[in-house]
Amino acid sequence: MYGTSKLEASRPIYWNVEHVANQVVLYSLFAVCAVVLSWGVYSRIALWLGGQPDNERFGRYGRRFIGMIRNVLLQARTNREPEVKSFHSLIFWGFAALLFATTMVLLHQDFGWRVYEGQYYLAVTLVADIFGFLLMLGIALAYHRRFIAKPDRLHSRPTDDSMLLLLFLLCVQGFLLEAARIYVTADPWAPYSPVGALFALIFKGMSPALVKTFHAFLWWFHAVTVFLFLALLPYSKFFHIIASSANLFFRNLSRPKGALKHPGDIEALLEASMESEDDGEFRIGVSTFDDLSWKQRLDLDACTSCGRCQDVCPAYNSGKVLSPKWLILDSRDHMHRLHLKNDDQEASPLVRTLNRIDRSLLGRFLSESDLSADQRRANNQLVQTEARKNVGEDSSAPLAGTVLNEDVFWSCTTCRACMEVCPVGIEHVDYIVDVRRSMALMEGNIPSEAQPTLRAIETRGNPFGPAEERANWAEGLDIRILEKGDEVDVLYWVGCVSAFDKRKQSIARSMVKILNAAGVNWGMLGERECCTGDPARRLGEENLFQTQAKTNIATLSEVKFTTMVANCPHCFNTFKNEYPQVGDFASGRDIRVIHHSHFIKELLSSGSLQPTTELSQEITFHDPCYLGRYNDTYDEPRDVLVQLGASRVTEMASSREKGMCCGAGGGHFWFDMKVGERVNSLRVDQAAETGAETIATGCPFCMQMLEDGVKLTDREAQLTVRDIAELVAAAL
């Protein structure tokens, strides 16, 4: 029965339940559960595919599969958080090992592939036993975190908790079944089932007949429990095994992560709409559920409710209405409610029956999701109206203002911290900006404080002052103002803030000193510069952004240069990552767009710059979001500080890719939500904790916010804020 040597080792698959009738009933039950499982998965996929097209999710399949191996099999994104890595890895690999062992049994018994025998059988048995125990340990650690540690970002639902408990019970049942077989049959290969052999001690002294009776009952109970687990999988958090894997596979590989999704040329789209015989309304952005792309719908189902995004969100942490976690979950619940209302009267009786089962289970899932509403913020991001339940089940209901509070979408600083930490690749920022586009372009709904900024950009090309005063800061300095046809090695893009704001003009003057000291052949556009349109795009005014982009692209095409240097990360990101969506100012030339911290590092490293004074103060560096998370530039500014001789570059608790936003992004430099604490004050608190005397940064917006934060927290005698360029110029 078991084999007498390692080469013959095996075990009876249907020990104690060998009767053919048992197998017929077993596979009949399995077939029913497999149909429910398959229909549930099919129903979710059909729901996703009902969204708008998103063709940038295809191609580059080699990179996609490599990413799947890294992020799904090796759990790279999930394991970036140590406290989660411990239990999630145990659960994942334990589940995978048991699934593998079960597959071997299936192939051996039902397909006739004699693989589950000999030394391979012993190896698989040992691995399954060990990893089954580790799976139970992982579940225990998960329960401890959820019910004892209770971090703020987690919420508990009966469905999720019961499925985790069900998985734990499946492991216990499996070990008890293995133990009963080992005890009754005196399995010679019991040492290769160490956990099962340990469980067998439970039966010590019991009669073999009684143990066999217990085994037969438990075997059937185990089979039913397994099938129930499978059938419920599409309606529990375990569905993320499918949804998040698909979401990671279809992640964005078609555009830089610093670029928002391009809706197309607004002017061309509007003209085409006017010339079209179709009476459909011209639309930009996302207003209702029907406007979501299939990938955005997949995002909603991929969410595991882990709350990492909420943990790092500056809006949430400063008391704003936005929680990126609940943004996704509330949108997902809205999607599922709409699915529950689908009319299938024309479908066949079988399909209607399957749909009733599907919606019944999904309805249970939704009702339990709503139980967590009391854990949301007191000023709840859901719209608080009696009518919400009705309009929330209408696919034409606006997401902003009807399903969700409008301030949810305006609270976002587009810092990308949520996307950086999300283990399943959800794209919160694209979703938020798409909704803003609809509000701004289709409804004219923009925060009142931001409207003058947009009007100023539209009428005079910048948000600050008359265009003819743009270069006033440069009077008396050795600067070449470029005209049409001029050629230089380096074009210095000053940016609106550094050109008009008197405090930030120090950054521009420092850059002039640096460029001249290094002997760089450079120039700037002076009054011909215009706002890049970044504030407009982040506020949803896509048409104004594209207008500014076309104007600047035309101007830049008139001069020749090989390198563009920008001291504003927003300008840098826009030129480098977003202007190629609109047009090509390089006109076939090989032009490099670079941030001034990177350029200064090159000048220092090459010896073109020779600092004469070393920095003596202790410094901490604040990572601008559009330099760090959007463009992965972390080392260069720190290298500059080290080369200047900084005694110590001290890191804040949240730094580099985990750096906290200053609060100015997403258009917030131009309007104030006036809710909760100020983000910049929280960031200055973090800087003060380092004991540093100076906060260095590489963004004029960050400089403004941090200096305001220093004043608001009464630390003017303790902290100063300086741009990288100012520190370098002082050292010269």
LUMRO-173465 format. One line per 4 residues: number of its first residue (from 1); for each residue x, z, y of C-alpha. Coordinates in Angstrom, 1 decimal. Example, Ala and Ser with C-alpha at 12.3 -4.5 7.8 and 13.67 -1.06 7.14 Angstrom:
# LUMRO-173465
1 = 12.3 7.8 -4.5; 13.7 7.1 -1.1
# end
This chain:
# LUMRO-173465
1 = 0.0 0.0 0.0; 2.8 0.9 2.4; 5.8 -0.8 0.9; 8.8 0.9 -0.6
5 = 11.5 -0.4 1.7; 11.9 -1.0 5.4; 11.7 -4.8 4.7; 8.3 -4.2 3.0
9 = 7.0 -1.5 5.4; 3.3 -1.8 6.5; 0.0 0.0 6.6; -3.5 -0.8 5.6
13 = -5.3 -2.1 8.7; -8.8 -1.1 7.7; -8.0 2.1 5.8; -11.1 4.1 4.9
17 = -13.4 1.4 6.4; -12.5 -1.6 4.2; -16.1 -2.6 3.4; -16.9 -6.2 4.6
21 = -20.2 -4.9 6.2; -18.1 -2.7 8.5; -16.1 -5.6 9.7; -19.2 -7.7 10.3
25 = -20.7 -5.0 12.5; -17.4 -4.4 14.2; -16.9 -8.1 15.2; -20.6 -8.4 16.2
29 = -20.2 -5.5 18.6; -16.9 -6.9 19.9; -18.6 -10.3 20.5; -21.3 -8.7 22.7
33 = -18.8 -6.7 24.7; -16.6 -9.7 25.1; -19.5 -11.7 26.5; -20.3 -9.0 29.0
37 = -16.6 -8.7 29.9; -16.2 -12.5 30.3; -19.3 -12.9 32.3; -18.3 -10.1 34.6
41 = -14.9 -11.7 35.2; -16.5 -15.2 35.6; -19.0 -13.7 38.1; -16.2 -12.3 40.3
45 = -14.2 -15.5 40.1; -17.3 -17.6 41.0; -17.9 -15.3 44.0; -14.4 -15.8 45.2
49 = -14.5 -19.6 44.8; -17.7 -19.7 46.9; -15.5 -19.1 50.0; -14.1 -21.6 52.4
53 = -11.1 -23.7 51.4; -7.5 -22.4 51.8; -5.2 -25.1 50.7; -2.0 -23.3 51.7
57 = -2.2 -21.1 48.6; -0.9 -23.8 46.2; 2.5 -25.3 45.4; 5.9 -23.7 44.9
61 = 4.7 -22.4 41.5; 8.1 -21.4 40.4; 8.4 -18.9 43.2; 4.9 -17.7 42.4
65 = 5.6 -17.0 38.8; 8.9 -15.3 39.7; 6.9 -13.1 42.1; 4.4 -12.3 39.4
69 = 7.1 -11.1 37.1; 8.7 -9.0 39.9; 5.5 -7.6 41.4; 3.2 -7.4 38.4
73 = 5.3 -6.9 35.3; 8.2 -5.0 37.0; 5.8 -3.3 39.5; 8.3 -3.8 42.4
77 = 5.8 -3.4 45.2; 3.9 -0.6 43.5; 7.1 1.4 42.8; 8.4 1.4 46.3
81 = 6.6 4.7 46.7; 8.4 7.3 44.5; 5.4 9.7 44.0; 3.3 6.8 42.7
85 = 6.1 5.2 40.7; 6.2 8.1 38.2; 2.6 8.0 37.0; 1.7 4.4 37.7
89 = 4.7 3.1 35.7; 3.8 5.3 32.8; 0.1 4.1 32.8; 1.1 0.5 33.2
93 = 3.8 0.3 30.5; 1.8 2.6 28.2; -1.2 0.4 28.5; 0.9 -2.7 28.0
97 = 2.6 -1.3 24.9; -0.7 -0.4 23.3; -2.2 -3.8 24.2; 0.9 -5.5 22.6
101 = 0.5 -3.4 19.4; -3.2 -4.2 19.2; -2.4 -7.9 19.6; 0.1 -7.7 16.7
105 = -2.7 -6.2 14.5; -5.1 -8.9 15.5; -2.6 -11.7 14.7; -1.7 -10.1 11.4
109 = -5.2 -9.2 10.2; -7.5 -11.9 11.7; -5.2 -14.9 12.1; -3.1 -14.4 9.0
113 = 0.2 -14.3 10.8; 2.1 -11.8 8.7; 4.0 -10.3 11.7; 2.9 -6.6 11.4
117 = 5.1 -5.6 8.5; 8.7 -4.8 7.7; 11.2 -3.5 10.3; 9.2 -5.2 13.0
121 = 6.1 -3.1 12.0; 8.2 0.1 12.2; 9.6 -0.9 15.6; 6.1 -1.7 17.0
125 = 4.7 1.5 15.6; 7.4 3.7 17.1; 7.1 2.0 20.5; 3.3 2.2 20.5
129 = 3.4 5.9 19.6; 5.9 6.8 22.3; 4.3 4.7 25.0; 0.8 5.9 24.0
133 = 2.0 9.5 24.7; 3.6 8.4 28.0; 0.3 6.8 29.0; -1.5 10.1 28.5
137 = 1.2 11.8 30.5; 0.8 9.2 33.3; -3.0 9.8 33.4; -2.5 13.6 33.6
141 = -0.1 13.1 36.5; -2.6 10.8 38.2; -5.4 13.4 37.8; -3.1 16.1 39.3
145 = -2.4 13.9 42.3; -6.1 13.0 42.8; -7.7 16.4 42.2; -5.0 18.9 43.1
149 = -2.6 17.3 45.6; -5.5 15.4 47.2; -3.6 13.3 49.8; -5.9 12.3 52.7
153 = -5.7 8.6 52.0; -7.3 8.9 48.5; -10.9 9.1 47.7; -12.5 9.7 44.3
157 = -15.4 7.8 42.7; -17.0 8.8 39.4; -16.6 5.3 38.0; -12.9 5.2 38.6
161 = -12.3 8.7 37.4; -14.5 8.3 34.3; -12.6 5.1 33.4; -9.3 6.9 33.6
165 = -10.7 9.7 31.5; -12.0 7.2 29.0; -8.6 5.6 28.7; -7.1 9.1 28.0
169 = -9.7 9.7 25.4; -9.0 6.4 23.7; -5.3 7.5 23.4; -6.4 10.8 21.9
173 = -8.8 9.1 19.5; -6.0 6.7 18.4; -3.6 9.5 17.6; -6.3 11.4 15.7
177 = -7.1 8.4 13.6; -3.4 7.8 12.9; -3.0 11.5 12.1; -5.9 11.5 9.6
181 = -4.5 8.5 7.8; -1.0 10.0 7.7; -2.4 13.3 6.3; -4.6 11.9 3.6
185 = -2.2 9.1 2.4; 1.1 10.9 2.9; 2.4 7.9 4.8; 6.1 7.5 4.0
189 = 6.7 5.9 7.4; 5.2 8.8 9.3; 8.5 9.5 11.1; 8.0 6.2 12.9
193 = 4.7 7.7 14.2; 6.0 10.9 15.7; 3.0 11.7 17.9; 0.6 10.8 15.1
197 = 2.6 13.0 12.7; 2.4 15.9 15.2; -1.4 15.4 15.5; -1.6 15.5 11.7
201 = -0.7 19.2 11.8; -4.3 19.7 13.1; -5.6 18.9 9.6; -3.3 21.2 7.7
205 = -5.2 23.0 5.0; -8.3 20.7 5.2; -9.6 18.8 2.2; -8.7 15.1 2.1
209 = -12.4 14.3 1.6; -13.4 16.1 4.8; -10.6 14.4 6.8; -11.7 11.0 5.5
213 = -15.3 11.7 6.6; -14.0 12.7 10.0; -11.8 9.6 10.2; -14.7 7.3 9.3
217 = -16.9 8.8 12.1; -14.1 8.8 14.6; -13.1 5.2 13.7; -16.6 3.9 14.7
221 = -16.8 6.1 17.8; -13.3 4.8 18.8; -14.4 1.2 18.3; -17.5 1.7 20.4
225 = -15.5 3.4 23.1; -12.9 0.6 23.2; -15.6 -2.0 23.5; -17.3 0.0 26.2
229 = -14.1 0.2 28.1; -13.6 -3.5 27.9; -17.2 -4.3 29.0; -16.9 -2.0 32.0
233 = -13.5 -3.3 33.1; -14.9 -5.8 35.7; -16.9 -3.0 37.4; -14.1 -0.4 37.7
237 = -10.8 0.0 39.4; -9.2 -1.4 36.3; -10.4 -4.9 37.4; -7.4 -4.8 39.8
241 = -5.3 -5.8 36.7; -6.9 -9.2 37.1; -7.8 -9.4 40.8; -4.5 -8.0 42.2
245 = -2.4 -10.2 39.8; -4.3 -13.3 41.1; -3.9 -12.1 44.6; -0.1 -11.7 44.3
249 = 0.2 -15.1 42.6; -1.7 -16.8 45.5; 0.3 -15.0 48.2; 1.3 -16.8 51.3
253 = 4.4 -19.0 50.6; 3.4 -21.9 52.9; 4.2 -20.4 56.3; 6.5 -17.7 57.7
257 = 5.1 -14.3 57.6; 5.5 -14.1 61.3; 2.9 -16.9 61.8; -0.8 -16.4 61.8
261 = -2.9 -18.9 59.9; -3.3 -22.0 61.9; -6.9 -23.2 62.3; -5.9 -26.7 63.4
265 = -5.7 -28.3 66.8; -8.7 -26.9 68.7; -9.1 -29.9 71.0; -9.0 -32.3 68.1
269 = -11.4 -30.2 66.1; -13.8 -30.0 69.0; -13.7 -33.8 69.6; -14.2 -34.5 66.0
273 = -17.2 -32.1 66.0; -18.8 -33.9 69.0; -18.3 -37.3 67.4; -19.6 -36.3 64.0
277 = -23.1 -37.2 63.0; -23.3 -33.9 61.2; -25.3 -31.3 63.1; -23.2 -28.4 61.9
281 = -22.1 -26.1 64.6; -18.4 -26.1 65.6; -16.9 -22.8 64.5; -13.5 -21.2 64.7
285 = -12.5 -17.9 63.0; -14.6 -15.6 60.8; -18.0 -14.4 62.0; -20.0 -13.9 58.8
289 = -19.2 -13.4 55.1; -19.8 -17.1 54.6; -16.8 -17.9 56.8; -14.4 -16.0 54.6
293 = -12.0 -18.2 52.6; -11.8 -17.8 48.9; -8.4 -16.0 49.3; -9.9 -13.6 51.8
297 = -12.7 -12.8 49.3; -10.1 -12.3 46.6; -8.3 -9.9 48.9; -11.4 -7.7 49.0
301 = -11.7 -7.5 45.2; -7.9 -6.9 44.8; -7.9 -3.7 46.8; -7.1 -0.6 44.6
305 = -8.2 1.9 47.2; -4.7 3.4 47.1; -4.8 4.1 50.9; -1.1 3.2 51.6
309 = -2.3 0.9 54.4; -4.2 3.8 56.0; -1.2 6.1 55.7; 1.0 3.9 57.8
313 = -1.6 2.5 60.2; -0.8 3.6 63.8; -4.5 3.1 64.8; -5.7 5.4 62.1
317 = -3.0 8.0 62.6; -3.8 8.1 66.4; -7.5 8.7 65.8; -8.9 5.2 66.3
321 = -11.9 4.0 64.4; -9.9 1.6 62.2; -8.9 2.4 58.7; -7.4 -0.7 57.1
325 = -8.4 0.7 53.7; -12.0 1.0 54.7; -12.0 -2.3 56.5; -11.3 -3.9 53.2
329 = -13.6 -1.7 51.1; -16.6 -1.9 53.4; -16.2 -5.7 53.6; -16.0 -5.8 49.8
333 = -19.2 -3.7 49.4; -20.9 -6.1 51.8; -19.7 -9.0 49.6; -21.0 -7.4 46.5
337 = -24.4 -6.5 48.1; -24.8 -10.2 48.9; -24.0 -11.0 45.3; -26.6 -8.7 44.1
341 = -29.3 -10.6 46.1; -28.4 -14.0 44.6; -31.5 -15.8 43.4; -31.0 -17.2 39.9
345 = -34.6 -18.1 39.0; -33.7 -21.7 38.1; -31.1 -20.5 35.6; -31.6 -20.4 31.9
349 = -33.0 -17.2 30.3; -29.5 -16.3 28.9; -27.8 -16.7 32.2; -30.6 -14.6 33.9
353 = -30.1 -11.9 31.3; -26.3 -11.9 31.8; -26.8 -11.8 35.5; -29.1 -8.8 35.3
357 = -26.5 -6.9 33.2; -23.8 -8.0 35.7; -25.8 -6.8 38.7; -26.9 -3.6 37.1
361 = -23.4 -2.6 36.5; -22.2 -3.8 39.9; -25.0 -1.9 41.5; -23.8 1.2 39.9
365 = -20.3 0.5 41.2; -21.7 0.1 44.7; -23.7 3.2 44.7; -20.7 5.3 43.7
369 = -18.6 3.6 46.3; -21.0 4.8 49.0; -20.5 8.4 47.8; -17.1 8.4 49.6
373 = -18.6 7.7 53.1; -18.3 11.3 54.1; -14.5 11.1 53.8; -14.3 8.5 56.5
377 = -13.5 9.3 60.1; -16.2 11.1 62.0; -16.6 8.1 64.3; -17.1 6.0 61.2
381 = -16.1 2.4 61.3; -19.5 1.4 59.8; -22.2 0.4 62.3; -24.5 3.4 62.7
385 = -27.9 1.9 62.9; -31.0 2.3 60.8; -31.1 -1.5 60.4; -27.7 -1.8 58.8
389 = -28.9 -1.6 55.2; -31.1 -4.7 55.8; -28.8 -6.8 58.0; -25.8 -5.8 55.9
393 = -27.4 -7.7 52.9; -27.7 -10.9 54.9; -24.9 -13.4 54.6; -25.5 -14.5 58.2
397 = -25.0 -11.0 59.5; -21.9 -10.8 61.9; -19.1 -8.8 60.4; -18.2 -7.4 63.8
401 = -21.0 -5.5 65.4; -23.5 -5.6 62.4; -21.6 -4.8 59.2; -18.7 -3.1 60.9
405 = -18.1 -1.5 64.3; -16.5 -4.1 66.7; -13.8 -1.5 67.6; -12.5 -1.7 64.0
409 = -11.2 -5.2 64.8; -10.0 -4.4 68.4; -8.1 -1.2 67.3; -5.5 -3.2 65.3
413 = -2.1 -3.5 66.9; -1.2 -6.3 64.4; 2.0 -4.3 63.5; 1.8 -5.6 59.9
417 = 2.6 -2.1 58.5; -0.5 -2.3 56.3; 0.6 -5.6 54.8; 4.2 -4.4 54.3
421 = 3.1 -1.5 52.1; 0.1 -3.0 50.3; 1.1 -3.3 46.6; -1.4 -6.1 45.9
425 = -0.6 -8.4 48.8; -3.8 -8.0 50.9; -3.6 -9.8 54.3; -5.4 -7.4 56.7
429 = -4.0 -8.9 59.9; -5.0 -12.4 59.2; -8.6 -11.2 58.5; -8.7 -9.1 61.7
433 = -7.4 -11.9 63.9; -9.8 -14.4 62.3; -12.7 -12.1 63.3; -11.2 -11.8 66.8
437 = -11.1 -15.6 67.1; -14.8 -15.8 66.4; -15.6 -13.1 68.8; -13.4 -14.5 71.5
441 = -14.0 -18.3 71.2; -17.6 -18.4 69.8; -19.1 -15.4 71.6; -16.8 -14.8 74.6
445 = -16.5 -11.2 73.4; -13.2 -9.8 74.5; -12.3 -6.3 75.7; -13.0 -6.2 79.5
449 = -9.5 -4.9 80.3; -7.9 -7.8 78.6; -10.0 -10.5 80.3; -8.0 -10.6 83.6
453 = -4.8 -11.1 81.5; -6.2 -14.1 79.8; -7.5 -15.6 83.0; -4.1 -15.1 84.6
457 = -2.4 -16.9 81.8; -4.9 -19.7 82.0; -4.6 -20.1 85.8; -1.0 -19.4 86.6
461 = 0.8 -19.5 83.3; 1.6 -15.8 83.0; -0.1 -12.4 83.2; 1.9 -10.9 86.0
465 = 2.2 -12.9 89.2; 2.7 -16.3 91.0; 4.7 -18.7 89.0; 7.0 -19.4 92.1
469 = 8.1 -15.8 92.0; 9.1 -15.9 88.4; 12.9 -16.3 89.1; 13.1 -14.0 92.1
473 = 15.0 -11.5 89.9; 17.8 -13.9 89.5; 18.7 -14.3 93.2; 22.4 -13.8 93.8
477 = 23.3 -14.1 90.2; 25.5 -16.8 88.6; 22.8 -18.7 86.7; 22.2 -22.3 86.0
481 = 18.5 -23.3 86.3; 17.9 -26.3 84.1; 16.2 -29.5 85.2; 14.9 -32.4 83.2
485 = 17.7 -34.1 81.3; 20.2 -31.1 81.5; 22.2 -30.0 78.5; 23.6 -26.6 77.5
489 = 24.6 -24.8 74.4; 22.3 -21.9 74.9; 18.9 -21.7 76.5; 18.0 -18.2 77.5
493 = 14.2 -17.6 77.5; 13.6 -14.7 79.8; 9.9 -14.0 79.1; 7.2 -12.9 81.4
497 = 7.7 -9.1 81.2; 11.5 -9.4 81.8; 10.9 -11.8 84.7; 8.2 -10.0 86.6
501 = 8.4 -6.3 85.8; 11.0 -4.6 87.9; 12.1 -2.1 85.2; 12.4 -4.9 82.6
505 = 14.3 -7.2 84.9; 17.3 -5.0 84.1; 17.2 -6.5 80.6; 17.4 -10.0 82.1
509 = 20.2 -9.1 84.4; 22.1 -7.5 81.5; 21.7 -10.7 79.5; 23.1 -12.7 82.4
513 = 26.1 -10.3 82.5; 26.6 -10.6 78.8; 26.3 -14.4 78.6; 28.7 -14.9 81.5
517 = 31.2 -12.4 80.2; 31.3 -14.2 76.9; 31.8 -17.6 78.5; 28.7 -19.1 77.0
521 = 27.5 -22.5 78.3; 24.0 -21.5 79.1; 21.0 -21.9 81.4; 17.4 -21.0 81.8
525 = 14.2 -22.7 83.0; 13.4 -20.4 85.9; 9.9 -21.2 87.3; 9.3 -23.7 84.6
529 = 8.9 -21.0 82.0; 5.3 -20.1 81.0; 3.8 -17.4 78.8; 4.2 -18.4 75.2
533 = 0.5 -17.6 74.5; 1.3 -14.8 72.1; -1.1 -12.3 73.8; -3.9 -14.9 73.8
537 = -3.4 -15.7 70.1; -3.4 -12.0 69.0; -6.5 -11.4 71.1; -8.3 -14.3 69.3
541 = -8.1 -16.8 72.2; -6.6 -19.5 70.0; -7.4 -22.3 72.4; -5.4 -20.7 75.3
545 = -2.5 -20.1 72.9; -2.4 -23.8 71.9; -2.6 -24.9 75.5; 0.4 -22.7 76.4
549 = 2.2 -23.9 73.4; 1.8 -27.6 74.3; 2.9 -26.9 77.9; 6.0 -25.1 76.8
553 = 6.9 -27.6 74.1; 6.7 -30.5 76.6; 8.9 -28.6 79.0; 11.5 -27.7 76.3
557 = 11.6 -31.3 75.1; 13.0 -32.3 78.5; 16.2 -30.3 78.2; 18.9 -30.3 75.5
561 = 20.2 -27.2 73.8; 21.2 -26.0 70.3; 20.3 -22.3 70.5; 17.4 -20.5 72.1
565 = 17.9 -16.8 72.8; 14.9 -14.6 73.6; 15.1 -10.9 74.4; 11.3 -10.4 73.6
569 = 10.5 -10.3 69.9; 7.0 -11.7 70.6; 8.5 -14.8 72.4; 11.1 -15.1 69.6
573 = 8.5 -14.9 66.9; 6.2 -17.4 68.6; 8.9 -20.0 69.1; 10.5 -19.6 65.7
577 = 7.4 -19.2 63.5; 4.2 -20.4 65.4; 5.1 -23.3 67.7; 6.0 -25.5 64.7
581 = 2.3 -25.3 63.8; 1.4 -26.9 67.2; 4.3 -29.3 67.9; 8.1 -29.8 67.7
585 = 10.1 -29.0 70.8; 13.3 -29.8 68.9; 12.3 -33.4 68.6; 14.5 -33.9 65.5
589 = 17.3 -31.7 66.8; 18.7 -28.8 64.9; 17.7 -25.9 67.2; 18.2 -22.3 66.3
593 = 15.8 -19.7 67.7; 17.4 -16.3 67.8; 16.7 -12.8 69.1; 19.1 -11.4 71.7
597 = 20.2 -8.5 69.4; 21.3 -11.0 66.8; 23.1 -13.2 69.4; 24.9 -10.3 70.9
601 = 26.1 -9.2 67.5; 27.6 -12.6 67.0; 29.4 -12.4 70.3; 30.8 -9.0 69.5
605 = 31.9 -10.0 66.0; 33.6 -13.2 67.2; 35.5 -11.3 70.0; 33.8 -13.2 72.8
609 = 32.6 -9.9 74.1; 35.1 -7.1 74.7; 33.4 -3.8 75.5; 35.6 -1.5 77.5
613 = 33.5 1.7 77.3; 32.3 3.4 74.2; 28.9 4.9 73.9; 29.1 8.6 73.8
617 = 25.5 9.6 73.3; 23.6 10.0 70.1; 21.1 7.1 69.6; 18.1 6.3 67.5
621 = 16.8 2.8 67.2; 13.1 1.9 67.4; 12.3 -1.2 65.4; 9.9 -3.6 67.2
625 = 7.3 -4.8 64.8; 7.7 -8.5 65.7; 11.5 -8.2 65.2; 11.5 -6.1 62.0
629 = 8.4 -6.6 59.8; 7.6 -10.0 61.1; 11.2 -11.4 61.0; 13.2 -9.0 58.8
633 = 15.8 -8.3 61.6; 16.9 -4.7 61.0; 20.7 -4.6 60.7; 21.7 -6.7 63.7
637 = 20.7 -4.3 66.5; 22.1 -1.4 64.6; 25.4 -3.3 64.0; 25.6 -3.8 67.8
641 = 25.2 -0.1 68.4; 28.0 0.6 65.9; 30.3 -1.9 67.4; 29.7 -0.3 70.8
645 = 31.1 2.9 69.3; 27.9 4.9 69.2; 28.8 8.3 67.8; 25.8 8.3 65.5
649 = 22.8 5.9 65.0; 20.2 8.3 63.7; 17.1 7.0 61.9; 13.6 8.3 62.6
653 = 11.4 9.4 59.7; 9.7 6.0 60.0; 12.3 3.3 60.5; 13.2 -0.3 59.5
657 = 10.3 -1.8 57.4; 8.5 1.5 57.7; 8.9 1.8 61.4; 5.9 2.9 63.5
661 = 4.4 0.6 66.0; 4.9 1.5 69.7; 1.2 0.7 70.3; 1.5 -2.5 72.4
665 = 1.0 -5.1 69.8; -2.2 -7.1 69.1; -2.9 -7.3 72.9; -3.0 -3.5 73.3
669 = -0.4 -3.8 76.1; -3.2 -5.2 78.1; -6.0 -2.8 77.2; -6.5 0.8 76.1
673 = -9.0 1.9 73.5; -9.2 5.3 75.1; -9.9 6.9 71.7; -7.8 9.6 70.0
677 = -4.1 10.0 70.7; -1.7 7.4 72.2; 0.4 5.7 69.6; 3.5 5.7 71.8
681 = 3.3 9.5 72.2; 3.4 9.8 68.4; 6.4 7.5 68.2; 8.3 9.4 70.9
685 = 7.6 12.6 68.9; 9.3 11.0 65.9; 12.3 10.0 68.1; 12.6 13.5 69.5
689 = 12.8 15.0 66.0; 16.1 13.1 65.4; 17.8 15.0 68.2; 19.0 11.8 69.8
693 = 19.5 11.4 73.5; 18.7 7.7 73.8; 16.0 5.6 72.2; 17.4 2.1 71.9
697 = 15.1 -0.9 71.3; 15.0 -4.6 71.5; 11.6 -5.4 73.1; 10.4 -5.1 76.7
701 = 6.9 -4.1 75.5; 8.3 -1.4 73.3; 10.5 -0.2 76.2; 7.4 0.2 78.4
705 = 5.4 2.0 75.8; 8.3 4.4 74.8; 9.1 5.2 78.4; 5.4 6.0 79.0
709 = 5.5 8.1 75.8; 8.5 10.0 77.1; 6.6 10.8 80.3; 3.4 11.7 78.5
713 = 5.2 14.2 76.3; 7.3 15.7 79.2; 10.6 14.7 77.7; 12.2 12.8 80.7
717 = 15.1 15.3 80.8; 15.6 15.0 77.1; 15.2 11.3 76.3; 16.0 7.9 77.9
721 = 14.9 4.5 76.6; 17.3 1.6 76.9; 17.3 -2.0 75.6; 20.2 -3.2 73.5
725 = 21.2 -5.6 76.2; 21.4 -2.8 78.8; 23.7 -0.7 76.5; 26.0 -3.6 75.9
729 = 26.1 -4.6 79.6; 27.0 -1.0 80.5; 29.8 -1.0 77.9; 31.3 -4.1 79.6
# end
